[in-house]
Each structure stands twice: as structure tokens, then as C-alpha cells.
Amino acid sequence: MDRNCNTIRNKIVELCEEDDYGSWELWWAITADHSNIPIDTLRQKFIVAVGRLVESRSIVAKVKGVDGKCLITSFFKERLQEEISNASQPNPDDYYWFGTPKG
């Protein structure tokens, strides 16, 4: 894994340890920190990084429940890719949230 991937992974974990973050918020944070990487390449690295973090249980995918609390859910890379493509107009009630398994 290259240095950029490690930096992306570390930033995602750092943010998710603070609180639950919407997929679009994580994406915005990564794009702000990596403006030197072409957006398509960065998008791919971001999706791979999130997928690996979920697989390793470093973070978990969540959705908003009817009571507004985040509930752990299944993760699908295709869904995340669609959310990132529409990150300029996020839907917090339907998009992924990410956090730690304990949070």
C-alpha cells in the first residue's frame, strides 16, 4: 500500500474515533487533505481504504435509525461509490455513517 493510502486510512480512523461521520464528511476531509491527487484516483483509494477498514473492523458502517441513532449495517462498496458521487448533496438520513465498533 502506498503512502497516500496509509494517510487516507489514518485520517479516516482518526475522525471515526472522535465521533460518527457521514460518508460525505469523510470524503470532504480526504479531498481537502489530498488536493494533489487526481479526483478519480483519490476516489478509488478512498473507497478501498474504507472497505479495508470495515473488513478489519477498525470502523463500522452505520445508518440512521427512525429514532435518529446510528445502527450498524452491512457495507457495500458500490453504495459508498454512489454516495461519494453525490457528496455535494448528501442525504444524512440515507447515507452511510462510519464510526468505531464501540461508538
Residue, then its C-alpha position, 0 to 999 in steps of 0.5 A: m500500500d502506498r503512502n497516500c493510502n496509509t494517510i487516507r486510512n489514518k485520517i479516516v480512523e482518526l475522525c471515526e474515533e472522535d465521533d460518527y461521520g457521514s460518508w460525505e464528511l469523510w470524503w470532504a476531509i480526504t479531498a481537502d487533505h489530498s488536493n494533489i491527487p487526481i479526483d478519480t484516483l483519490r476516489q478509488k483509494f478512498i473507497v478501498a481504504v474504507g472497505r479495508l477498514v470495515e473488513s478489519r473492523s477498525i470502523v463500522a458502517k452505520v445508518k440512521g435509525v427512525d429514532g435518529k441513532c446510528l445502527i450498524t449495517s452491512f457495507f457495500k462498496e458500490r453504495l459508498q461509490e454512489e454516495i461519494s458521487n453525490a457528496s455535494q448533496p448528501n442525504p444524512d438520513d440515507y447515507y452511510w455513517f462510519g464510526t468505531p465498533k464501540g461508538 
